[in-house]
């Protein structure tokens, strides 16, 4: 067993941490307050080479392993959940299905432009009536001559409506077999007639990320826009989510690490009854528990990444990582606010934003309840 990171992985951590502290942190609070998506910062993330990190160089990537990518997400989330969400959703949900299931022509058409920071891609699965029950999708796609005709809607789609959003991979009901729905995934580019994306406002968390509602009104795209094979839709979406769980877990881990560091710094600085509050056993024990939980979360997530990079089954560990890191982010952020006392409830303190941002982690890309269901099946229940 070797727990050492490679020299390259350590360099990625240092470089991304420096970028997050220098470029994102000074703007994060203001962007969150305004609920504003930053094209400029997104392009800088692209210039850093963080989009498509794991893609081969021929498609515009760097050919790095999963763990290197996960470390990058973790370090961005340590500073701001919104920009970590942009990075994670674009890489894991936007780019991955195009790379894993696309034809060579589709890969060369889309992937290079999605690695630069000039374009984002989204993942069209969730609908108003179909969240955890993905097979409850009502969006339809029927063949008419040499085109697909798509009707329906999607909701809570990250990276779906910004000015640099380029399109979406959409799951739709494409037929029926033995009385059951058949799903296919279809590429829909921005600007296609009948395709409309509206930005969702009023979010509690990730306020500086782009979240959209997508509408398809007789949207016509070429039959060649099919991703994978007809009827492969559920397989494509679920396989994509397996990898996506790792990036959401990384967001939970980074959120917990950031909240812990804020709490520790505050506890060492804040004095009551003549000494720093970190010297009171109740607070020292809180911080010790937080550090222990973060260490456990990091080890579980990194093991899941190692399994994936080693070509071994990793879906169970991905679900465990997503569940545990999300729950730890909740626990650590809550205790971090408690240590801050009344100040932790004020927007002038970053811990308030961490407390809000962590809440989505137990819901997005499969709720904690769904993760437990997935895990229970893997362990033989």
NORCOR-V932096 format. One record per residue. N is the residue number from 0. RES is the residue in one letter. SS is DSSP state (helix for helix, strand for strand, loop for the rest). BURIAL is I if it has 9 or more other C-alpha atoms within 8 Angstrom, else O. D_FIRST is the distance of its C-alpha to the first C-alpha in Angstrom with 1 decimal. Layout:
[[N:RES:SS:BURIAL:D_FIRST] [N:RES:SS:BURIAL:D_FIRST]]
This chain:
[[0:X:loop:O:0.0] [1:X:loop:O:3.8] [2:X:loop:O:6.5] [3:X:loop:O:9.3] [4:X:loop:O:12.0] [5:X:loop:O:14.0] [6:X:helix:O:17.4] [7:X:helix:O:19.1] [8:X:helix:I:17.4] [9:X:helix:I:18.3] [10:X:helix:O:21.7] [11:X:helix:I:22.2] [12:X:helix:I:21.5] [13:X:helix:O:24.0] [14:X:helix:O:26.5] [15:X:helix:I:26.6] [16:X:helix:I:26.7] [17:X:helix:O:29.6] [18:X:helix:I:31.4] [19:X:helix:I:31.1] [20:X:helix:I:32.5] [21:X:helix:O:35.2] [22:X:helix:I:36.4] [23:X:helix:I:35.6] [24:X:helix:I:35.7] [25:X:helix:O:39.4] [26:X:helix:O:40.5] [27:X:helix:I:38.4] [28:X:helix:I:40.8] [29:X:helix:O:43.9] [30:X:helix:I:42.6] [31:X:helix:I:41.5] [32:X:helix:O:45.0] [33:X:helix:O:46.8] [34:X:loop:I:44.5] [35:X:loop:I:44.4] [36:X:loop:I:42.1] [37:X:loop:O:41.7] [38:X:helix:O:42.1] [39:X:helix:O:41.8] [40:X:helix:I:38.3] [41:X:helix:I:37.1] [42:X:helix:I:38.4] [43:X:helix:I:36.6] [44:X:helix:I:33.3] [45:X:helix:I:34.2] [46:X:helix:I:35.0] [47:X:loop:O:31.6] [48:X:loop:I:30.2] [49:X:loop:I:28.5] [50:X:loop:I:30.3] [51:X:loop:I:28.9] [52:X:loop:I:25.9] [53:X:loop:I:24.1] [54:X:loop:I:27.3] [55:X:loop:I:28.1] [56:X:helix:O:30.4] [57:X:helix:O:33.3] [58:X:helix:I:33.5] [59:X:loop:I:33.2] [60:X:loop:I:29.5] [61:X:loop:I:26.8] [62:X:loop:I:24.5] [63:X:loop:I:21.5] [64:X:loop:I:18.5] [65:X:helix:I:18.4] [66:X:helix:I:16.1] [67:X:helix:I:18.6] [68:X:helix:I:21.4] [69:X:helix:I:20.0] [70:X:helix:I:19.6] [71:X:helix:I:23.2] [72:X:helix:I:24.5] [73:X:helix:I:22.8] [74:X:helix:I:24.5] [75:X:helix:I:27.8] [76:X:helix:I:27.7] [77:X:loop:I:27.1] [78:X:loop:I:30.6] [79:X:loop:I:32.4] [80:X:helix:I:31.8] [81:X:helix:I:34.7] [82:X:helix:I:33.4] [83:X:helix:I:29.8] [84:X:helix:I:31.6] [85:X:helix:I:33.5] [86:X:helix:I:30.4] [87:X:helix:I:28.3] [88:X:helix:I:31.3] [89:X:helix:I:32.4] [90:X:helix:I:29.0] [91:X:helix:I:27.7] [92:X:helix:I:31.1] [93:X:helix:I:33.5] [94:X:helix:I:31.9] [95:X:helix:I:29.4] [96:X:helix:I:32.0] [97:X:helix:I:34.2] [98:X:helix:I:31.5] [99:X:helix:O:30.1] [100:X:helix:I:33.5] [101:X:loop:I:36.1] [102:X:loop:O:38.2] [103:X:helix:O:38.0] [104:X:helix:O:41.2] [105:X:helix:I:39.9] [106:X:helix:I:36.7] [107:X:helix:I:38.8] [108:X:helix:O:41.3] [109:X:helix:I:39.1] [110:X:loop:I:35.6] [111:X:helix:I:36.7] [112:X:helix:I:38.9] [113:X:helix:I:36.2] [114:X:loop:I:33.9] [115:X:loop:I:36.4] [116:X:loop:I:37.0] [117:X:loop:I:40.5] [118:X:loop:I:39.9] [119:X:strand:I:38.0] [120:X:strand:I:37.6] [121:X:strand:I:37.5] [122:X:strand:I:36.4] [123:X:strand:I:39.4] [124:X:loop:I:38.4] [125:X:loop:I:39.5] [126:X:strand:I:43.3] [127:X:loop:O:45.6] [128:X:loop:O:45.5] [129:X:strand:I:42.1] [130:X:loop:I:39.0] [131:X:loop:O:36.5] [132:X:loop:O:38.8] [133:X:helix:I:38.3] [134:X:helix:O:40.5] [135:X:helix:O:43.3] [136:X:loop:I:43.8] [137:X:loop:O:47.5] [138:X:loop:I:47.3] [139:X:strand:I:48.9] [140:X:strand:I:49.0] [141:X:strand:I:51.7] [142:X:strand:I:52.7] [143:X:strand:O:56.1] [144:X:loop:O:57.0] [145:X:loop:O:54.3] [146:X:strand:I:52.8] [147:X:strand:I:50.7] [148:X:strand:I:52.5] [149:X:strand:I:50.3] [150:X:strand:I:51.5] [151:X:strand:I:49.8] [152:X:strand:I:47.6] [153:X:strand:I:44.2] [154:X:strand:I:43.2] [155:X:strand:I:40.5] [156:X:strand:I:39.4] [157:X:strand:I:37.3] [158:X:loop:I:38.5] [159:X:loop:I:41.5] [160:X:loop:I:44.5] [161:X:loop:I:44.0] [162:X:loop:O:46.2] [163:X:loop:I:43.4] [164:X:strand:I:42.3] [165:X:strand:I:42.8] [166:X:strand:I:42.5] [167:X:strand:I:40.7] [168:X:strand:I:39.1] [169:X:strand:I:41.2] [170:X:strand:I:40.7] [171:X:strand:I:44.1] [172:X:strand:I:45.8] [173:X:strand:I:47.1] [174:X:strand:O:48.7] [175:X:strand:O:48.7] [176:X:strand:O:47.7] [177:X:loop:O:48.7] [178:X:loop:O:49.6] [179:X:strand:O:46.3] [180:X:strand:I:45.6] [181:X:strand:I:44.0] [182:X:strand:I:42.0] [183:X:strand:I:41.6] [184:X:strand:I:40.2] [185:X:strand:I:42.5] [186:X:strand:I:42.3] [187:X:strand:I:45.0] [188:X:strand:O:45.7] [189:X:loop:I:47.1] [190:X:loop:O:50.9] [191:X:loop:I:51.4] [192:X:loop:O:54.7] [193:X:loop:I:54.3] [194:X:strand:I:50.7] [195:X:strand:O:50.7] [196:X:strand:I:48.0] [197:X:strand:O:48.7] [198:X:strand:I:46.6] [199:X:loop:I:45.9] [200:X:loop:O:46.9] [201:X:loop:O:46.8] [202:X:loop:O:43.0] [203:X:loop:O:41.6] [204:X:loop:I:38.3] [205:X:loop:I:36.9] [206:X:loop:I:40.5] [207:X:loop:I:39.9] [208:X:loop:I:38.2] [209:X:loop:I:40.4] [210:X:strand:I:40.9] [211:X:strand:I:43.5] [212:X:strand:I:45.7] [213:X:strand:I:46.4] [214:X:strand:I:49.6] [215:X:strand:I:50.6] [216:X:strand:I:54.3] [217:X:strand:O:55.1] [218:X:strand:I:52.5] [219:X:strand:I:52.9] [220:X:strand:I:50.2] [221:X:strand:O:50.2] [222:X:helix:I:48.8] [223:X:helix:O:46.4] [224:X:helix:I:44.6] [225:X:strand:I:43.0] [226:X:strand:I:39.2] [227:X:loop:I:37.8] [228:X:loop:O:40.3] [229:X:loop:I:42.8] [230:X:loop:I:41.4] [231:X:loop:I:37.7] [232:X:helix:I:38.0] [233:X:helix:I:36.0] [234:X:helix:O:33.2] [235:X:helix:I:33.0] [236:X:helix:I:33.1] [237:X:helix:O:30.6] [238:X:helix:O:28.0] [239:X:helix:I:28.6] [240:X:helix:I:28.1] [241:X:helix:I:24.6] [242:X:helix:I:23.5] [243:X:helix:I:25.8] [244:X:helix:I:24.2] [245:X:helix:I:21.1] [246:X:helix:I:23.6] [247:X:helix:I:25.5] [248:X:helix:I:22.4] [249:X:helix:I:21.8] [250:X:helix:I:25.4] [251:X:helix:I:25.0] [252:X:helix:I:22.1] [253:X:helix:I:24.1] [254:X:helix:I:27.2] [255:X:helix:I:25.7] [256:X:helix:I:24.4] [257:X:helix:I:27.8] [258:X:helix:I:29.7] [259:X:helix:I:27.8] [260:X:helix:O:28.5] [261:X:helix:I:32.1] [262:X:helix:I:32.4] [263:X:helix:I:31.0] [264:X:helix:O:33.3] [265:X:helix:I:36.2] [266:X:helix:I:35.6] [267:X:helix:I:35.6] [268:X:helix:O:38.7] [269:X:loop:O:40.8] [270:X:strand:I:42.9] [271:X:strand:O:44.7] [272:X:loop:O:46.6] [273:X:loop:O:46.2] [274:X:strand:O:42.5] [275:X:strand:I:39.5] [276:X:helix:I:38.6] [277:X:helix:I:34.9] [278:X:helix:I:36.3] [279:X:loop:O:37.4] [280:X:helix:O:35.0] [281:X:helix:O:35.3] [282:X:helix:I:34.1] [283:X:helix:I:31.4] [284:X:helix:O:30.0] [285:X:helix:I:30.2] [286:X:helix:I:28.2] [287:X:helix:O:25.6] [288:X:helix:O:25.2] [289:X:helix:I:25.1] [290:X:helix:I:22.3] [291:X:helix:O:20.2] [292:X:helix:I:20.9] [293:X:helix:I:20.0] [294:X:helix:O:16.6] [295:X:helix:O:16.0] [296:X:helix:I:17.6] [297:X:helix:I:15.5] [298:X:helix:O:12.1] [299:X:helix:I:13.8] [300:X:helix:I:15.4] [301:X:helix:I:12.6] [302:X:helix:I:10.7] [303:X:helix:I:14.2] [304:X:helix:I:14.6] [305:X:helix:I:11.4] [306:X:helix:I:13.0] [307:X:helix:I:16.3] [308:X:helix:I:15.4] [309:X:loop:O:13.9] [310:X:loop:O:17.2] [311:X:loop:O:16.1] [312:X:loop:O:18.3] [313:X:loop:I:17.7] [314:X:helix:O:21.1] [315:X:helix:I:20.4] [316:X:helix:I:17.5] [317:X:helix:I:19.7] [318:X:helix:I:22.5] [319:X:helix:I:20.5] [320:X:helix:I:19.4] [321:X:helix:I:23.0] [322:X:helix:I:24.4] [323:X:helix:I:22.2] [324:X:helix:I:22.4] [325:X:helix:I:26.1] [326:X:helix:I:26.8] [327:X:helix:I:25.0] [328:X:helix:I:27.0] [329:X:helix:I:30.1] [330:X:helix:O:29.4] [331:X:helix:I:28.4] [332:X:helix:I:31.3] [333:X:helix:I:33.7] [334:X:helix:I:32.8] [335:X:helix:I:33.0] [336:X:helix:I:36.5] [337:X:helix:O:37.4] [338:X:helix:I:36.5] [339:X:helix:I:38.7] [340:X:helix:O:41.5] [341:X:helix:O:44.4] [342:X:helix:O:43.2] [343:X:helix:I:40.2] [344:X:helix:I:42.7] [345:X:loop:O:44.2] [346:X:loop:O:43.5] [347:X:loop:O:43.7] [348:X:loop:I:40.2] [349:X:helix:I:37.2] [350:X:helix:I:35.7] [351:X:helix:I:38.5] [352:X:helix:I:37.3] [353:X:helix:I:33.6] [354:X:helix:I:35.0] [355:X:helix:I:36.9] [356:X:helix:I:34.3] [357:X:helix:I:31.7] [358:X:helix:I:34.1] [359:X:helix:O:33.8] [360:X:helix:I:30.1] [361:X:helix:I:30.9] [362:X:loop:I:33.4] [363:X:loop:O:32.6] [364:X:loop:O:30.9] [365:X:loop:I:31.0] [366:X:loop:I:31.9] [367:X:helix:I:29.7] [368:X:helix:O:31.8] [369:X:helix:I:31.1] [370:X:helix:I:27.4] [371:X:helix:I:27.8] [372:X:helix:O:30.0] [373:X:helix:I:27.4] [374:X:helix:I:24.7] [375:X:helix:I:27.2] [376:X:helix:O:28.0] [377:X:helix:O:24.4] [378:X:loop:O:24.1] [379:X:loop:O:27.4] [380:X:loop:O:30.1]]
